[in-house]
Amino acid sequence: MAGAAPNTARATAESVARDCYGRLLAFLAAGFRDVAAAEDALAEAFAKALEEWPVRGVPDNPQAWLLTVARRKRIDGIRHERIGENVMSQLQVLGDAGHESADRFELPDRRLALLFACAHPAIDESIRAPLMMQTVLGLDATRIGSAFLVSPAAMAKRLGRAKDKIREAGIPFHVPARDELDGRLGSVLEAIYAAFAASWPDPLGIETARKDLSDEAIFLARLLFELLPGEPEVAGLLACMLHAHARRRARRDGAGCYVALADQRIDLWDFAMIREAESLLIQASAFRAPGRYQLEAALQSAHVERRLRGVDNWAAVLQLYDALIEVTGSPIVAINRTLALAEVEGVEAALAALPDPGNAPALTGYQPYWAARADLLARSGAAAQAHQAYEMAIGLETDDAVRLFLRERQSRLGRG
């Protein structure tokens, strides 16, 4: 293979990382039986690619090339460890796995196996979903910490301990038997949903990584649904994400500015996706075992119904939020609930129900809390307090389009 331009080599490496990182890591982790070692070896392989591909050219099968280099790096590392039964066993496994021909190699998808390995009972329940988000979906500690209202440093330490646990406990990398799923499925669903939510700031797919993340989350949910068609919460999660994804093109106008749900152009919605979501929700409800994701999907469905039919269904929305809080106890759900409560019982009732950061300090740095507070204060006529809350929301927001939207809302206070 001839040499490639540095930009071409880097673009290829970045494309493989976006499209295949989770599959590459899952495949390596299953062979290494060590997530952290797989991450290190894969990182070294990508570094080697950026060094060699501009000189020697991009290989015909970049995935196979990366796996081969990563395996060699791991084998070299193992050989420097004390020789023993475990080390020899790992060398045998890696040697046996390295015989595929690069010309015909196809990367098997072992991400579900890695997801369920990260949800093993030996792993602390609170870190399972974040661990999956990092290992399978490639998110960093900063974005994961933001999703779970935890500092990046604290999240990084927890993730490191969880990976050590996988290695020390010898946790197997496979999809567990049906009778083992009950204690693991919830964490897998939580990770997929949190990853999907992390893609929302870029609904048009302008930022490729975020678009890939939403597509990846939906793909993994479809894999789960194929595996577990009789699990209503799996169908509920997929329905919820499809409902939200169906409106992605309407969340920005022609100038790229953020558009709230109440002002979106309905003709930009993906109605085939909405119909699929509704079908999944009906299928899930037939089991008469409502759970978090079915309730989330029902909320999405209610918002769609309100826009399509022009009906006032806020009372029903509030009931769904009440049920969701009973299930989750989440302060984030409580924040969203106040916006529905304002429509049913008035702004003052909503302000009184807004969670207190004094009881949940993580909310102090949570942008949606300040955006909701600002909106409610503005509607109550407390312009000065609303202005301060908007300042907090704007300062915490990283999406320029949403910042502009909030700034416009803030500017209306002086005209009101």
N, C-alpha and C positions, 0 to 999 in steps of 0.2 A: 504494500500500500504506500502511495506517495505521500509526501508531507502535506499538511493542511495549514491554511492560514490560522494564526492564533485565535482570531475572532470566531472562525468556523468551528475550531476545536472546542473553544469555551462554550459556544452556543449549543453544540451537540451534547456536551457534558451536562449543561444546565437543563436541556430538554430531557435527557435520561433521568436526571435527578427529580424533575417535576413529575414525569410520567411513571417512573418505576422505582423510586426510592423505597416505598413501603414494601413492594414485592421483593426487591433485592435484599432488604434487611430481614424480612421474614424468612426468606430462603436460607440466608446465611445463619441467622439465629437458630433455626431448626437444626442445622448441621453443627454449629459451634456449641449449642446448648448454653449460650451465654450472650445475652442481648448487648451488654456493654462492649464485649470483645468484637461482636459483629459490627457495631457502630464504628469502633476504632478502625477495624480492617477496611470497612467500606469507605471511610473518610480518607484513609491512606491510598486506596485504589483510585478514588477521584483525583486526589492530588497527583498521583502518578500519571493519570490520563492527561491532566493539564500540562504536565511536563513532557510527555512523549508524543501525544497526538499532533501537536503543531509540527513536530520534526518528522515523525514516521507516518503520519496520516491517521485518520479516524478509521478504526477497524470496521469490517462489514457488519459485525454483530457486537455493538458496544456493550450490551448487557452481559454477554458471555465473557467478554474481555475483562470487564470490571469484576465479575465473580471469580474468574481465574486468578486475577491479581490479589483480590481480597483473601482468597483461600491460601495463597502462597504466603501472604503476610502473616496470617494466623498460624500457619504451620511453622514458619520461622520463629514466631513468638513462643509457641508451645515447646519447640525443641530447646529453647533456652530455660525452660522450667525444669524442675526436678523430675527425672524420669520415674514414672510409676504406672500403676494399672490404669488410672484415670487418663493420664496423658497419652499413653499408648492407645487407649480406646478412642480418644479424640482424633489422634493422627490416622487411625484406621478408617474412621468415619469420613474424615476430610479426603483421604486418599481415594476411598470408594466413590465419593461424590464428584470427583474431578475428572471423570472419564467421558463426559459428554463431548461430542464434537461441536466446536463453535459454529460450524456451518449450519447445523440443523438444531442447535439448542433453542428451546423455547422455555421462557421463564415460567415455571408453575406458580400459581397464585396461592400462597400459603398465608395470606394476611388474616384470614379468619382464624387459622390455627394460632397465630401470634396474638390476636386479640383475646382469645380464650385463655392462652397461657398467661397473659397479663392479668386476667381476672381470676386466677387460681386462688383458692381459699387461703393459701399461705401468704398472699400479698394483702397488705392492709387495704380494706375496702375504700378508704378515702383517697388512695393514690392510684387505684386501678385505672379509672378513666383517664387521668392525666398521663399515665404511663403509656396507654394505648395511643393517645393523641401525639405523643412524641415519637414512639417507635414505629407506628404504622402510618401515621399521617405527616410526620416530619415537622411538627410544630416545635418552636423553641420554648424555653421555660418562661419567657416574658409573656408570650401570647397565651400560654396555658394558664399561667398565674392569673392573668387578667380575667380569663373565663371563670376561674374558681375563686376570685377575690383573695388571692394569696400573692405575696411579694415574689418576684422572680428568683431571688436568692433562696428563699425558703422552699420554693417549688423545686429548684435544681437539686437541693440536698435530699428532698424526699424521693425524687426520681432516681438519684444515684443509689439510695438505700434499697429501693425496690428492685433495681437491676441486680444488686448484690444478692438479694434474697432469691431471685430466680436461679442464679448460678449455684448458690449454696444449697438450696433445697432440691436441686436437680429437677425442676419443674418441666414436664414434657410439653412439647410443642405440637399439639394436635387438637382437633375439635372434639370435645369430650362427648361421652355417651349421653343419651337423652336424660337419664336419671341424674346426671351431674350438672345439667344446664341451669337449674333453678337458681343456684347461688352465684352464677356468673353472668347470666344474660343481661341483668339490669345494668351492670357496669359497662358491658359492651355497647348497649343502646345509648347509655349516657355519653360515652366517648364519641360515638358517631354523631349524635345530636350536637354536642358542644363544638365539634369540628365544623359542622355545617353552619352553626351560628357564627363562627369566626369568619366565615366567608361573606356574611351579609353586607359589610361595609362596601363591597365592590359588586353591586348587583348586575352591572353591565358586562362584567368580565374584563374590564380595562386592565386590571392587575392580574396577570396570568396565573400567579400562584394561588390567589383567592378563588378564581374561577375553577381551577383544577381541584381545589379543596372541596368546593361544593359538589362538583361532579363526582369526586372520589367518595364523599360521604354517601351520596345517593346510590352509587354503585355498590358500596359495602352493604347498605341497607337492603338492596335488591338481592345480593348474595345470601344475606341472612333470611330474607323472606322465602327464597327458594329452598333453603335448608330447613326452615321452620314455618311452613305455611299455616300451621295450626296455632301459632302464638299470636294472640290479638295485639299485644304491644308492639311486636315487630311490624305488623301491618299498620298500626297506628303511627309509628315513627315514620315509616315510608310515606304515609298519607300526609303527615304534617309537613315533611320536607318538600314534597311535591307541590303542595298548596303554596308554600312560601316561594319556592323556586319559579312557579308559574307566573309570578308577578314581577320578576326581576327586571324585565325590560322597561317596566313602567315606573321604576323608582328613580329614574333620572329623566330630565327633559332634554330637548335638543341641545341645550348649552351645557349639559352635564350637571345641572343643579338638582339637588335632592327634592323628591316629590313625596309628600305624605300620602298615606293610603286614601284618605278622603278626597284627594285631588288627582289621583292617578287616572290616566286614560285607560278605560277598560278594554278598548280594542287592542291594546298592546299585551294583554294577558294571554297566556298559553292555555286555551280552553281544553285541549286534549289532555294536558297534564292535570288540569283541575278535575276533569271527569274521571281520570284514573285515581286521583286522590279520593274522590267521593266514593268510588267503588270499593277502594280498600277500607275506607272508614266504615261503610255499611257491612263489609265482610267481617271486620273486627268486632263490630257491635253485636253481631249474631252470637258471639260467645258469652255475652252478658257478664263480662269480667272487666269493667272499665278500669283504666290505669292512666298514668301520667301522660303517655304519648297519645293515647286516644283522646284525652281531654285537650291536649295541645292541638291536635288535628281538628277537633270539633270547634275550637276557638277560631282557627284559621277559616274553617268552613263558614262560621257565623259572620266573619268579616266580609267574606266574599258575597254571602247572601244579602247582607245589608247594602252593599254597593250595587249589586245586580238588580235587586228588587225595590230598592229605595225604602226598605222597611226599618222601623225603629225596633231593634232587637237587643238593645243594651241590657235589659233586665235578664234575658237569657245568657248574654255574655257574662254578666256579673255572677250568675249562678255557676257557670262553668269555672270562673276564676275562684269562687268559693270552694268548689270541689277540688280544684287543682292545689289550692293552698292546704287543704286537708291532707292531700296525698304527699306533697313535697315539703311544706313548711318553709318554702324558699322566700327570702326577702325580695328577690328579684321578681317573683310572681306577685308578691304583695304590692310592689311598685306599679306593675302593669295593671293590677286590679283597681288601683285608685283612679285611673283614667276612666274606667268603666263606671266606677262608683260615682264619679262626678256627673256623669250623664243621667244617672238614676236618682241619686239622693242629693246632688248639688255639690258645689266646689268645697264648701266648708267641711262637709262630711268627708270628702276625699282628702283634704289637707290633714284632718284629724287622724285619718287612717294611714297616712304615709309613714313608712317605717322610720324610726329614729336612729340616726347614725350613732347616737350615744349607746344604743343597745347592740348595734352592728357596725363597729368602726370601719370595716372594709368599705361601707357605702360612701364614706367620705371621698374616696377616689374613684367612685363609680359614676361614669358620665350619665347613664340613663336616669339615675336618681335625681341629679340636679336638673336635667332637662324636664322631667316630670314635675318636679317641684316648681320650676320656673313657669311652666305652662299653667299650673293650678293657681299660683300666686297672681299671675297676670290676669287670669279670669276672675279672680276674687277682687281685683282692683288694687292690690298691694304692689304698686309699680316699682317702688324703690327696692323692696325685697326681691321682686321678680328679676329686676335688673342684675342684682348681685348673684342670684342663682344662675341666670343665663351666663354671666361671666365665668362661673365655675364650670358650667357645662361646655362652654366654648373652649376653655383652657384645657379641659380633659379630652376633648374630641380630637382624633387624629385624621379624620376624613375631611378634606377641605370643603367638599360639597355640603356636608352636614354642618360644618362650622358656619358656612355662608347662610344656610337655612336658619340656624339658630340666631345668627347676627341680625338677620332680617326680622325675625320674631321679636328680638330685643329692641330693634329700632322702632317697632310699632308702639312700644310702651309710651314713647314721648308724644305720639300722635293720638293716644287714647285717653 
